[in-house]
Amino acid sequence: MISPQVLTRLLMTTKLCLPTSDNNKEKFMKNMTQIRTLTGTVLAMVILAVPAFAAPISPALQARIEALAVELENKRVALHIPGMAIAVVHNDKVIMARGFGVTDITKKTPVTPQTLFAIGSTTKAFTATLIGMGMDRGEMQWDDPVTDYLPYLRFPLGNKDDQVTIRDMLSHRSGYSRNDILWASGTASRQEILRRAMTAKAWSEFRKKFNYNNVMYLGAGLASAKAANTNWDTLLEQRLLKPLGMNSTTTDYHKAQQNPDLSLGYVWDEEDSDYQHLPMQNLANIAPAGGINSNVLDMAQWVRFNLADGRFKGRQLVSASRLQDMRQAQINVTGNVDYGLGWFLRSWQGQPVIEHGGSIAGFAAQVAFLPQSDLGFVLLTNVTTTPLQQLSMAMVWEHILGTPKTSDQSQNDQDPDFYAPFIGDYTANFGAFNDAIIRFLIKDGRPAIDVPGQRIYALHDPDEDGKWVFTLTDTIAISFDRDAQRRITAMRMHQSGMAFDLPRKGVPILAKIDPALLYPLLGQYQSSRFGGRIKVSIQNTRLALDIPGEMVFELDPPDRDGHRAFRVKSEMSAVFETDQNGKGYVLSVYRKGAKIDTAPRAITDTAQSLPSVDQILALRQTEKRKAAFLRVGGVQLRGTMTMAQAGIVGTIISSFDGPDRFRTDVDFGKMGQQRVIANSNGAVTYGITPYRKLKGNFLKQVRLDHPAADIDWRHYYDHIEVVRSGVQDGKNVYLVKLKSGKIPVVQMLIDAETGDTLRKQTRLFSPVGGTFKVQVEYSDYRDLNGLRMPFHVVSKNKMSGKTEFVFDKAQTNIAFKATDFSLAIPQ
């Protein structure tokens, strides 16, 4: 079985200008490890460096700054950040500018406020601001079509009258998903990237959804330069960097490399508990999206400029109205997070927060400010993506401004028994959690929850809605469910408009509706919206919908209009139409009161006994396939790889020999090459992305991508379960779940007649953090000397869209050399 989703995952490492502020539900599940002491005493010390222009500050404020520095250093160590720097601006004064840790692990060079870092996607706000400045000069407008400046940049939209505007490009609402593969190799020019992007296919409807896209920022940046009759780098320097006195800031890769204050970049290797150095990338071809290099002293001037609504040292560089335009929501990202023009928009304790994160190979950044409090900061680090980017915001706000207690907090502090009913263990089964125990406890007299593999999070006391908000961020909160006797039965985790159930350990979930009333609704309903069957079952005594490609959603009891709200997302609901006997025959799904799907009961929905695992293995002719796999020797397949949402086609060669050795080679010509190689000692990838040894969960998932893993599941998975039967695209199928250690569950859709795998769905670990959902479809099975393999594979995920693999040549009995599967660093 060809499993090219490994390439989909590894090519995702090209999202080098990652919006680390995209606070979706997976972000909360990011791996935060326990505190470890870093090698060497220098790594543990905080380097203080307050610049000469910093204002005198009161002893009280100085004490808060010192407390902030201590917490930042603790987080740096805990989150494996070799070095970082921060500058905090309050009331137009730089009140803090410090370095922590080292720029070079070997030389132990301390970080100072002068240390140069790559700032990644925090560059985007510079690009949007330059366009605002162009508007002040009458050069362009937010709603101008980009073709007014770059006539060749015409995107093929569904409605021929629609045109992508500058506003669309700056707000990520074009409908085009990430196509970072176009620029990641660094070999294609800016114009070549844009011209190729026009051949891509949109992923979602125009202006309907948020789709983060770096190439759109490249186009907007070049349009602003064309309007000003110059190039973007010069425009940036003349209109922003020089007037703001950002003399150390540059987009010139070679100039940055010559700067003695430049930090090295790293990624933390969890498997070896060590750092891996990542060479700094030359981002010249995508610079308007993420190519600036700077230090916190320069970036502090950028923060001052923004907090002063475009005014700096008595000079209005851009009108306040243009900056306000940038801070207006253009598209919803998720839950209570919106995107403006170059900024993510959220709130903290009722105040608007303007912020953006950035991440490229070896570096991560965060810029954020509270305009109402005239407070902002910049954090620059030398590690690829870190939770500290998001955590730092509440840390700065709370330490500098303080967090006033509410009256109920004071009362609860005086009553230790207040917390007693909530203390206990709660079981999490969502996101990356699988039967994980999250514990509510009291630490230092205050409420907190202990999240396994992460840390203990302090909580505020419950507000008037019963929500206990995290002290580090007001975007996450918990609440509790009670039974009729007011006993705590479950915890709810609230984030990004979602509310996840965590039943209390040892407390049974009591049915609120007689199960006999639910039975007539059970079965399968054919959905056109979700491309398959919605299975209705009873889970945790509640009616539940298993939606294809999504998850199982438990439902609340119906309201007076018959709407059963999704417990995890209350804006969603389900309505059943029933016959005179109460049997459901149509299921409708609603979002915010509007119907989005009508699914009639599947005609072929008949009860039948499921085959055993042994019967499924026999159906798949597992033993015969194993024998054929060993008999055919070395195998090589050649074909094409098409990334529809990037508009590029490349060649792919998939080679394997025995149960351990395999490799995949992809060549996109000028857009770059990528290799994934594995043998019994491990696996590596390199090419478009830097050379990297794959370890831990990444290595485990790569091993599951070996064709042998789909020949005999028993040698690769710990648990196999036949879940249900059904009909898919006119074929009778079985759904099988496979589990291997802590790797996310793999769901296989198996042809009930041939035993072929038709579809695979799972979540894959991304080297830049978190997981993402991927679905892979297999077809065109052919016989290779007794080995049955698919020659057509389609992989889909929200980030990179649809990738199609078509193999047209196959060769068996190849005598590969050991060097063909070498893991050595290429020369």
BASE-916422 format. One record per residue (C-alpha): x, y, z; residue number from 0. Coordinates in steps of 0.001 Angstrom, whole numbers, plus 500000, padded with zeros to 6 digits. Each point is the difference from the previous one (the first is absolute). Example, Ala and Ser with C-alpha at 12.3 -4.5 7.8 and 13.67 -1.06 7.14 Angstrom:
   east  north     up nupa
 512300 495500 507800    0
 501370 503440 499340    1
This chain:
   east  north     up nupa
 500000 500000 500000    0
 501402 503391 499018    1
 499686 502403 502925    2
 501186 503377 498648    3
 498316 501923 502804    4
 503466 500007 501553    5
 500950 502531 497324    6
 496915 502032 500738    7
 501096 500214 503616    8
 503646 500767 499395    9
 499318 502569 497329   10
 497814 501726 502591   11
 503254 501104 501614   12
 500117 502584 497241   13
 497372 502073 501814   14
 502887 502133 501126   15
 497996 503116 500683   16
 497621 498131 502252   17
 497239 502081 501632   18
 500758 498853 503521   19
 497076 502098 501155   20
 497473 497739 498268   21
 498506 498920 503303   22
 498046 496989 498800   23
 499136 497026 502143   24
 503169 498127 499004   25
 502180 502835 501272   26
 498978 499258 503569   27
 501071 496398 499507   28
 503526 500965 498983   29
 502718 498028 501775   30
 501299 501971 502997   31
 502609 497945 501804   32
 501038 500033 503640   33
 502762 502316 501193   34
 503503 498746 499270   35
 503251 501676 500970   36
 501898 501108 496909   37
 503622 499059 499502   38
 502431 502503 501462   39
 499526 502692 502585   40
 499943 502749 497390   41
 496813 498523 498553   42
 498224 500568 503272   43
 500960 503604 500589   44
 498050 503075 499001   45
 501995 502710 498264   46
 498791 503470 500970   47
 500444 502864 497595   48
 497786 503053 500422   49
 500705 502463 497165   50
 501143 503529 500707   51
 496731 501481 498711   52
 497836 497996 502413   53
 497978 502226 502306   54
 500451 500056 503775   55
 497458 497712 501568   56
 498517 499729 503446   57
 501145 497337 502484   58
 496552 498354 499793   59
 500174 499726 496217   60
 503602 498819 500185   61
 498916 497220 502350   62
 497321 498913 497518   63
 502560 500030 497187   64
 502363 497840 502039   65
 497177 497548 500726   66
 499209 499883 496287   67
 503674 499322 499208   68
 500070 497108 502454   69
 496877 498424 498511   70
 501268 500470 496455   71
 503273 498306 500900   72
 498144 497109 501631   73
 497901 499567 496872   74
 503059 500243 497769   75
 501625 497109 501821   76
 496799 497977 500219   77
 499203 500420 496312   78
 503551 499331 498768   79
 500750 503400 498498   80
 503801 500483 499734   81
 499772 503784 499904   82
 497530 502853 499732   83
 499569 503720 500492   84
 497059 502210 500940   85
 499251 503713 499910   86
 496961 501449 501766   87
 498581 503443 499197   88
 497627 501859 502339   89
 498807 503601 499652   90
 502411 500529 497093   91
 503017 498896 502047   92
 502107 496860 499736   93
 499718 498730 503570   94
 501701 496658 499437   95
 502534 498684 497464   96
 501757 496768 500950   97
 501662 496928 498627   98
 499681 496497 501410   99
 502077 496912 499267  100
 502452 499690 497123  101
 500264 500613 496266  102
 502387 497097 499472  103
 499767 496852 502123  104
 503600 499006 499323  105
 501605 503385 500599  106
 497441 500968 502658  107
 499813 503539 498657  108
 497414 501867 502100  109
 496939 501549 498374  110
 499803 503791 500358  111
 497396 502526 498793  112
 502280 500542 496978  113
 499791 496321 498930  114
 498569 499606 496498  115
 497205 497487 499366  116
 497746 499154 497065  117
 496517 501355 500829  118
 497959 497830 497584  119
 496393 500937 499394  120
 500067 502992 502285  121
 501314 501550 496763  122
 496446 499961 498629  123
 498902 503035 501997  124
 502891 501973 498450  125
 498720 499101 496530  126
 496435 501012 500851  127
 501247 503263 501542  128
 501951 500855 496841  129
 496778 499644 498032  130
 498241 502286 502495  131
 502775 502533 499472  132
 499505 499677 496260  133
 496312 500773 500506  134
 500898 503195 501859  135
 502048 500986 496954  136
 497188 499191 497564  137
 501932 497094 498476  138
 497516 497192 500689  139
 496930 498859 501974  140
 499161 496939 502104  141
 497290 498930 497565  142
 501972 500434 496792  143
 500283 496784 497962  144
 503585 498792 500113  145
 499930 499924 496185  146
 500023 503821 500064  147
 503668 499706 500990  148
 500994 496516 498858  149
 497893 499371 496864  150
 501243 496423 499673  151
 498802 499065 503489  152
 496430 498980 499157  153
 498682 497095 502053  154
 497419 497673 498395  155
 497052 500408 502377  156
 496643 498226 499705  157
 498177 503219 499149  158
 501707 501657 497068  159
 498975 503442 501283  160
 501813 499483 503314  161
 503487 501425 500357  162
 502500 499505 502792  163
 500590 503359 501673  164
 502812 501267 502182  165
 497654 499645 502995  166
 499313 496346 499106  167
 503722 499268 499802  168
 500805 501680 503310  169
 497167 498259 501881  170
 500536 496409 498753  171
 496471 499772 498601  172
 500864 499286 496359  173
 498889 496356 500248  174
 503503 498770 499126  175
 501704 497779 502557  176
 503704 499857 500824  177
 502227 499500 496991  178
 503313 500518 501765  179
 501557 497284 497864  180
 500313 502684 497308  181
 502590 502000 501944  182
 501432 497672 502633  183
 503014 498866 497973  184
 501093 503609 499525  185
 500809 499415 496334  186
 496912 501515 498343  187
 499825 503768 499551  188
 497182 502134 501377  189
 498411 500368 496571  190
 500341 496272 499265  191
 498239 499178 503265  192
 497090 502307 499230  193
 499600 498824 496424  194
 499933 496370 501123  195
 497513 500821 502775  196
 497457 501053 497371  197
 499820 496407 498760  198
 498972 498766 503443  199
 496443 499023 500890  200
 498142 501706 502827  201
 499346 497909 503121  202
 496869 501763 501266  203
 497498 502586 498814  204
 501225 503515 499323  205
 499811 502208 503127  206
 498238 497296 502014  207
 502783 498451 502103  208
 503366 500858 501521  209
 502801 498288 498066  210
 503449 501155 501076  211
 502045 500693 496877  212
 503521 501444 499822  213
 500013 500336 496212  214
 497077 502442 500196  215
 502162 502252 502182  216
 502764 499783 497439  217
 497561 501219 497355  218
 498690 502830 502193  219
 503547 501071 500837  220
 501078 500099 496368  221
 496823 501930 499118  222
 500876 502678 502589  223
 503496 500268 498550  224
 498657 500296 496451  225
 497634 502770 501116  226
 502973 501855 501498  227
 502200 499315 496963  228
 502686 498176 501971  229
 500698 496552 501448  230
 498509 498727 503268  231
 503257 499809 501966  232
 500869 503606 499142  233
 496451 501114 500796  234
 500228 498351 503405  235
 503328 501622 500779  236
 499060 503487 498842  237
 496515 500259 501480  238
 500309 498002 503235  239
 503444 498771 501013  240
 501908 503278 499613  241
 497308 502288 501461  242
 499622 497669 503002  243
 503760 499762 500523  244
 499971 496227 499461  245
 503597 500049 498815  246
 500796 496353 500807  247
 496928 498682 498181  248
 500349 498519 496537  249
 498429 497722 497419  250
 503399 499322 498465  251
 500980 496426 500892  252
 503688 500524 499249  253
 500137 503207 502053  254
 498379 498157 502916  255
 502536 497189 499707  256
 502838 502500 500333  257
 498541 501500 503178  258
 502039 498752 503010  259
 496861 500283 502150  260
 498028 497483 497907  261
 498704 497061 502031  262
 500122 496425 498824  263
 496661 498220 499626  264
 498991 496710 501632  265
 497265 497411 500394  266
 499590 497878 503128  267
 500387 496239 499473  268
 497719 498417 502577  269
 501273 496484 499302  270
 503655 500837 500722  271
 499222 502820 502457  272
 502338 502198 498013  273
 499985 502842 497489  274
 500462 499735 496261  275
 501458 503014 498218  276
 497984 501178 496980  277
 501765 502155 497407  278
 498316 503365 499538  279
 497906 500153 496832  280
 500297 502638 497326  281
 496413 501305 499711  282
 500680 502659 497392  283
 497451 498515 497591  284
 497170 500226 502550  285
 501285 502967 502030  286
 496718 502014 500254  287
 498478 497000 501803  288
 502817 499259 502443  289
 503474 501124 498951  290
 500977 502629 502586  291
 502893 499464 502427  292
 500137 502272 503045  293
 500757 500386 503700  294
 497745 500997 502887  295
 501420 503526 500229  296
 499014 500739 496412  297
 496695 498185 500365  298
 499215 502054 503113  299
 499888 503055 497719  300
 497516 498168 497785  301
 497844 499312 503073  302
 500230 503679 501087  303
 498968 501088 496503  304
 496943 497742 500067  305
 498949 500985 503525  306
 500277 503667 498959  307
 497629 499399 497067  308
 502658 500558 497358  309
 501812 502906 501610  310
 503726 499823 500830  311
 502195 502780 501417  312
 497478 502648 499092  313
 499489 498802 496442  314
 496804 498315 498756  315
 501380 497262 497726  316
 496610 498474 499202  317
 496545 501271 500824  318
 498307 498600 503100  319
 496973 499102 497870  320
 502097 497656 497842  321
 501293 498187 503091  322
 496448 499756 501307  323
 499003 498412 496689  324
 502624 497348 500631  325
 498491 499268 503424  326
 496477 499382 498725  327
 498884 496379 499638  328
 499892 498846 496375  329
 499492 496250 500491  330
 499440 497698 502964  331
 502874 497638 500728  332
 498348 497884 502665  333
 497802 500667 503010  334
 500826 503432 501411  335
 503077 500549 497830  336
 499750 502106 496829  337
 502502 501205 497435  338
 500340 503586 498889  339
 502640 501210 497546  340
 503301 498556 501180  341
 498800 499440 503582  342
 498152 497387 502011  343
 497268 501554 502146  344
 498848 498678 503358  345
 499327 501347 503490  346
 501407 499869 503519  347
 497803 500915 502961  348
 497780 502080 497754  349
 502838 501804 498237  350
 500748 499487 496302  351
 503300 498218 499338  352
 501837 500629 496716  353
 502608 497313 499373  354
 501813 497728 497583  355
 502420 497134 500380  356
 502643 498800 497614  357
 502007 496831 499552  358
 502622 498894 497535  359
 502606 497258 500219  360
 501931 500667 503202  361
 498176 503163 501110  362
 496685 501094 501503  363
 498631 503448 500832  364
 497025 501723 501597  365
 498895 503630 499783  366
 496952 501148 501956  367
 498497 503122 501508  368
 497052 501265 502044  369
 499155 503401 498476  370
 497672 500988 502856  371
 502763 499443 502557  372
 502753 501424 497773  373
 501940 496777 500576  374
 501772 497749 497520  375
 502969 497698 499611  376
 502091 497951 497598  377
 501412 496566 500790  378
 502665 498453 497724  379
 501304 496440 500465  380
 502475 497681 498285  381
 497845 496867 499887  382
 497462 498840 497432  383
 496517 500735 501380  384
 499400 500123 503742  385
 496907 500175 502216  386
 501636 502998 501660  387
 498888 502101 497046  388
 496393 499747 501153  389
 500721 499679 503710  390
 502120 503156 500043  391
 497054 502306 499366  392
 498092 499374 503224  393
 503310 499810 501880  394
 500953 503527 498928  395
 496520 501453 500456  396
 499586 498565 503484  397
 503461 500861 501300  398
 500029 503574 498710  399
 496357 500923 500517  400
 499114 497614 502808  401
 496819 497938 500215  402
 497421 501545 502324  403
 498031 497565 502122  404
 496256 499867 499654  405
 497796 500004 503049  406
 499159 496339 499580  407
 503710 499171 499811  408
 500594 501698 503326  409
 497098 498146 501524  410
 501182 496660 498643  411
 503523 500592 501308  412
 498525 500289 503484  413
 498080 496746 499620  414
 502352 497066 499299  415
 497038 497618 499875  416
 498708 501781 496908  417
 502344 497988 497764  418
 499536 496611 501666  419
 497110 498719 497807  420
 502009 500581 496815  421
 503251 498293 501012  422
 500496 496712 498169  423
 500916 498228 496771  424
 498258 500494 496657  425
 500465 497857 496888  426
 500921 501672 496698  427
 499342 498383 496620  428
 500369 502757 497437  429
 502754 501486 497864  430
 503271 498312 500945  431
 498559 498545 503227  432
 499074 496342 500276  433
 498601 499031 503409  434
 502280 502646 501525  435
 499340 501116 503573  436
 499798 503753 500538  437
 499994 500845 503683  438
 498330 502975 501674  439
 501988 500991 503077  440
 500946 502840 502292  441
 503535 501361 499748  442
 501239 502750 502285  443
 496440 500620 501082  444
 498733 500569 496470  445
 498077 497764 497541  446
 501926 498279 497191  447
 499899 497029 497645  448
 502829 497574 499356  449
 500159 499039 496303  450
 502100 496852 499393  451
 503077 500579 497873  452
 499577 503751 500296  453
 499885 501866 503304  454
 497800 501257 502828  455
 497857 502912 498814  456
 498779 502513 502566  457
 496361 501087 499771  458
 497967 503035 500925  459
 496978 499405 502199  460
 496757 499420 498086  461
 498317 502981 498387  462
 496274 500641 499905  463
 499645 497421 497216  464
 501760 497330 502058  465
 503180 500030 497918  466
 503430 499697 501640  467
 502268 501896 497593  468
 503701 499111 499668  469
 502215 502670 501543  470
 502454 499711 497102  471
 497402 500586 497295  472
 496359 500996 500035  473
 499357 497932 496856  474
 499815 496736 501987  475
 497716 499226 502929  476
 498366 497091 501787  477
 496564 499535 501502  478
 498228 497171 501812  479
 496812 497994 499512  480
 497852 499002 502966  481
 497269 497443 500517  482
 496618 500562 501649  483
 501636 499747 503435  484
 502570 502698 499000  485
 502861 497481 499986  486
 502803 500627 497497  487
 499714 497467 497161  488
 502284 501391 497296  489
 502383 502773 498995  490
 499658 501977 496773  491
 503033 501419 498187  492
 499093 503168 498069  493
 502201 501225 497177  494
 499446 501549 496568  495
 496245 499581 500193  496
 500320 496335 500987  497
 498990 498401 503305  498
 501564 496575 500529  499
 498530 497524 502496  500
 502213 498506 502717  501
 497922 497586 502113  502
 500974 499800 503663  503
 501863 496802 500727  504
 497821 497485 501823  505
 496757 501936 499460  506
 497509 498257 497686  507
 498346 502086 497293  508
 496262 499815 500623  509
 497605 500018 497078  510
 497850 503118 499679  511
 497783 498302 497417  512
 498576 496485 500115  513
 502216 497997 497591  514
 496838 498383 498624  515
 499101 503389 498518  516
 503384 500227 498271  517
 500108 496539 498418  518
 497682 500882 497059  519
 502414 502773 498976  520
 503068 497777 499849  521
 501467 498977 496657  522
 501792 501569 497059  523
 498997 503088 498037  524
 501444 500797 496588  525
 501651 503456 500012  526
 500912 501920 496867  527
 501571 502819 502005  528
 502439 497728 501831  529
 500509 497531 497150  530
 498925 496805 501724  531
 497767 498549 502655  532
 499297 501590 503347  533
 499674 497211 502548  534
 497552 500700 502817  535
 500703 498052 503180  536
 499835 500294 503779  537
 503203 501057 501732  538
 500273 500785 503723  539
 496190 499591 500224  540
 499586 502804 497444  541
 499017 500023 496361  542
 503157 500466 497911  543
 500888 500752 496373  544
 503104 498467 498435  545
 500586 502391 497096  546
 502344 498806 497217  547
 503378 501715 500116  548
 499155 501777 503244  549
 499371 498381 503396  550
 497236 498585 502183  551
 497763 502812 501261  552
 497813 499315 503025  553
 496678 501839 500032  554
 498013 501752 502720  555
 496289 499203 500438  556
 497768 501756 497452  557
 498650 503497 500649  558
 496388 500880 499356  559
 500720 500328 496268  560
 501638 496584 499831  561
 503572 501283 499673  562
 502565 497827 501768  563
 503090 502154 500584  564
 503455 498532 499481  565
 501472 499903 503501  566
 503461 500898 498759  567
 498792 502863 497788  568
 496645 501490 500916  569
 499635 501990 496767  570
 499499 496646 498272  571
 496823 497963 500422  572
 498192 496980 498558  573
 496299 499498 499263  574
 498361 496640 499244  575
 496863 499569 497927  576
 498112 496913 501128  577
 497119 497866 498750  578
 496883 499103 501970  579
 501987 497348 501883  580
 502714 502455 501052  581
 502596 498528 497630  582
 502388 502558 498535  583
 499987 500274 496228  584
 501746 503360 499444  585
 502833 501618 501990  586
 500627 503728 499520  587
 503095 501788 501284  588
 499912 503717 500841  589
 502648 502624 500653  590
 498888 503188 501762  591
 496412 499144 499168  592
 500610 499552 496252  593
 499663 496539 498478  594
 503252 498781 498457  595
 499183 496336 499328  596
 497005 497752 499378  597
 500838 496309 500328  598
 497302 497370 499323  599
 500216 496640 501711  600
 502177 497662 497924  601
 497869 497465 498145  602
 502600 497239 500471  603
 500154 500577 503757  604
 499432 496451 501227  605
 501226 498394 503162  606
 502606 497334 499478  607
 502694 498350 502018  608
 503506 501300 499465  609
 502864 497749 498944  610
 502743 499270 502503  611
 503517 501388 499613  612
 501177 496556 498823  613
 497282 499982 497354  614
 501043 503447 498799  615
 503623 498857 499793  616
 498879 496943 498021  617
 497911 502202 497698  618
 503104 502076 499330  619
 501998 496800 499252  620
 502582 501187 502484  621
 502169 496889 499920  622
 499989 499882 496208  623
 500931 503676 499790  624
 502823 499529 502514  625
 501448 497192 497941  626
 499758 502059 496826  627
 501616 502980 501710  628
 503030 497917 500978  629
 500153 498327 496605  630
 500034 503096 497786  631
 503181 501389 501571  632
 500840 503643 499374  633
 497110 502007 498519  634
 499986 503413 498393  635
 497011 501989 498778  636
 500223 503193 497957  637
 497342 502567 499296  638
 498821 503557 500478  639
 499074 502009 503088  640
 497543 502874 499500  641
 499361 502589 502715  642
 496749 501534 498764  643
 499888 502913 502438  644
 503579 500964 499106  645
 499604 499513 496252  646
 503099 497852 499606  647
 500782 496543 498655  648
 503123 497998 500784  649
 501392 496516 499608  650
 499940 497438 502794  651
 502032 496823 500455  652
 498976 497609 502767  653
 502474 497209 500803  654
 499932 497263 502646  655
 501865 496813 500762  656
 498976 497758 502885  657
 498143 501029 503172  658
 502341 502834 501046  659
 501509 501713 496985  660
 498054 502506 497933  661
 500399 503464 498518  662
 497982 502575 498095  663
 501539 502553 497642  664
 497999 502951 498692  665
 501241 502508 497446  666
 498114 503242 499328  667
 502712 501414 497777  668
 500753 503610 500838  669
 497645 499818 502968  670
 502321 497479 501640  671
 500467 496345 500889  672
 499163 497991 503124  673
 501159 496587 501218  674
 498778 497737 502764  675
 502235 497003 500742  676
 499568 497293 502638  677
 501834 496856 501040  678
 500198 497864 503123  679
 502038 502685 501783  680
 497620 502905 499503  681
 498779 502507 497414  682
 501011 503387 498610  683
 498582 502658 497709  684
 501718 502780 498084  685
 499774 502140 496891  686
 497463 502823 500051  687
 500117 499682 503767  688
 503369 499803 501820  689
 501555 496598 500720  690
 498310 498545 503042  691
 500055 496693 501836  692
 496469 498852 500777  693
 499534 498685 503507  694
 497302 499308 502549  695
 496468 500301 498681  696
 501233 501223 496629  697
 502103 496882 499506  698
 497158 497740 501126  699
 497609 501556 497522  700
 502540 499797 497188  701
 500447 496285 500697  702
 496227 499605 499691  703
 500321 501490 496517  704
 502080 497035 498822  705
 497958 497957 497491  706
 500488 496938 502216  707
 497928 501686 502731  708
 496888 499547 497896  709
 500787 496405 499109  710
 499990 498528 503502  711
 498570 502408 502572  712
 500818 497679 502911  713
 503724 500803 499865  714
 499467 503754 500036  715
 496936 500648 502170  716
 499231 499073 503604  717
 496239 499973 499637  718
 497676 499219 497079  719
 496237 500433 500204  720
 497255 499515 497412  721
 497654 502896 500740  722
 497128 499806 497531  723
 498853 499124 496515  724
 498368 502215 497409  725
 499936 501142 496394  726
 502438 502490 498504  727
 499793 501136 496377  728
 497869 496978 499193  729
 502378 497531 501652  730
 499403 497960 503127  731
 502711 500955 502485  732
 501273 499365 503510  733
 501451 502679 502252  734
 503028 498779 501958  735
 501831 501942 502724  736
 503680 499327 500643  737
 502059 501275 502927  738
 503761 500042 500529  739
 501272 501351 503319  740
 499361 503708 500394  741
 499628 500552 496272  742
 496537 501390 499098  743
 497440 497388 498952  744
 500066 498960 496347  745
 496616 499322 498388  746
 499960 497725 496960  747
 497080 499611 497621  748
 500276 496474 498582  749
 498296 498669 496865  750
 497757 497155 501209  751
 500547 498073 496758  752
 503723 500362 499275  753
 501430 500958 503402  754
 501745 502995 498397  755
 500481 503148 502038  756
 497841 502688 498420  757
 500579 502818 502468  758
 502248 500788 502944  759
 499386 502791 502485  760
 502137 501072 502943  761
 501762 502920 501613  762
 503686 500523 499259  763
 502593 501676 502178  764
 501449 503109 498425  765
 503709 500760 500577  766
 499033 503627 500619  767
 497580 499081 502784  768
 496605 498425 500583  769
 498150 497586 497766  770
 497855 500346 496912  771
 497325 497816 498499  772
 500692 498213 496722  773
 497856 497761 497816  774
 501516 497758 497327  775
 498028 498174 497297  776
 501314 496989 498054  777
 498873 498617 496649  778
 501174 498378 496752  779
 501357 496855 501676  780
 502327 497888 497870  781
 501850 496732 500417  782
 503805 500065 500207  783
 501062 496365 499880  784
 497380 499175 502616  785
 500384 503221 501968  786
 496825 502086 499741  787
 500631 503746 500153  788
 498144 503253 499223  789
 501277 502110 497129  790
 497803 503022 500723  791
 500144 501756 503394  792
 498380 503282 501087  793
 500931 501718 503263  794
 497935 502883 501427  795
 500534 502364 502902  796
 498930 503547 500780  797
 503511 501425 500042  798
 501380 498965 496610  799
 496787 498878 498303  800
 499819 497098 497567  801
 503077 498062 498894  802
 499627 497331 497325  803
 502468 497173 499308  804
 499725 498059 496730  805
 502469 497155 499415  806
 500483 498810 496422  807
 503191 497897 500192  808
 500903 497137 502302  809
 503018 497736 500292  810
 500600 497042 502319  811
 502970 497822 500985  812
 502340 502981 500123  813
 503369 499374 501658  814
 500267 503185 502032  815
 503260 500980 501656  816
 500221 500716 503712  817
 501051 503557 499094  818
 496641 500514 498272  819
 498436 500130 503469  820
 502823 501841 501770  821
 499066 502482 502724  822
 503251 501920 499725  823
 499968 503757 499535  824
 500185 500630 496236  825
 503173 501605 498742  826
